[in-house]
Amino acid sequence: MRIVAGKYRSRILQAPKGESTRPTLDKVREAVFSSLGGFFDGGRMLDLYAGSGAVALEALSRGMEEAVLCDSSREAVAVIKKNVEALKEDHARILPVKARQAVRILSKEGIPFDLVYLDPPYRFQENEAMIELLASASLLSDQAVAVIESLKEDMFPERIGPMEQVRTAVYGITRISYYRMRKE
């Protein structure tokens, strides 16, 4: 697994061992970031189920200003720390907690995110509830994008809270669903 583009391009990342974490494939990450415009000019990113940290580190590599990486697995957090240290990345914040607890912690800070990535273990999908929770905690900026990675068979509603689905794409066994804040 490697960083696809940006200042850390081609840098190798570690992944947690075993099957409890399923890192996003390089080709899927590349397609997601190409769909989002390729590169960023600042902004904040939240990866609620960070696993190896590859998605958030890719966002930082491509110009995102700050990323918060959450995971409740000790092994995943250890790998995320190693990957962050290997890149000498100062703008990655690691929260070693479950997603709902992370939202509670972040809501107290009151700084919204421009990009949210949701890739929970497939058997623990609660993406709709998490987007609604993020919205009610005022953690989504006015131009926020939420990306859900799931099994290709998973379908999500056209609207979740203040967000509407703008695109879906399938890559092998993976479905990527894109949501943007609705224009009222």
Secondary structure, 3 states (H helix, E strand, C coil): CECCCCCCCCCECCCCCCCCCCCCCHHHHHHHHHHCCCCCCCCEEEECCCCCCHHHHHHHHCCCCEEEEECCCHHHHHHHHHHHHHHCCCCEEEECCCHHHHHHHHHHHCCCEEEEEECCCHHHCCHHHHHHHHHHCCCEEEEEEEEEEEECCCCCCCEECCEEEEEEEEECCEEEEEEEECCC
